[in-house]
Amino acid sequence: MLLLKYVTFMVMFGIGACSVSMAISDYEGLRHFANRITEKLPSTWQVVEEKTNVIPYGHYYGLKYDGQKGLSLLLEGKRDVFLHWKDKSGVWDQEALAKESLELWIMPPEYRESWKRFFIIGRPKPAELIFSGKEARVYGYPAHRIGSNEKSNEILLSRSSGAGWPDSPVHTGVLSWGTWKEDIKEILQDSDLLMQ
């Protein structure tokens, strides 16, 4: 009986070790999808950051995640996003301190967001599933990227009695790349077939 438990433990441990090594090699497969997206970006959009070992925004907010991770692309468009603030005398002003952005997470096909997050009070709006294929899952989150933290901090800390980003894609969901969801699905469906 003890021998059977030991063999079961070793088999389970071996499977776990195998899945960890697969996660490392899967980055190359996920990078294939990232490359396909960046090749097809509209001319007014660019990649400003790429990260590995990440999970989509808001999926495990306040929770521990031990599964496979993926890679992300931070894309920036040309449209300005304005910081709106009320000065000390009560007058509203605005300044273009950010650009529209889109963050994409390219995850292994087994990845799923936690259902437990629905029980977390104050959880943020999570990244949305855009594509699910046999080789990858892709999530997207429209937002804005601040160009000058120094300038926005100066306004927020010394000149403002209230501020916000009401026209940010975080709130509006609107990007100058209006067909981004459909375009990414089309790009990735073709790539998913090529990977099989």
Buried (B, 14 or more C-beta within 10 A) or exposed (E): EEEEEEEEEEEEEEEEEEBEEEBEEBBEBBBBBBEBBBEBBBEEBBBEEEEBEBBBBBBBBEEEEEBBBBBBBBBBBEBBBBBBBBBEEEEEBEBEBBBBBBBBBBBBBEBEBBEEBEEBEEBEEBBBBBBBBEBBBBBBBBBBBBBEEEEBEEBBEEEBEEBEBEBBBBBEEEBBBEEBBEBBBEBBEEBBEEBE
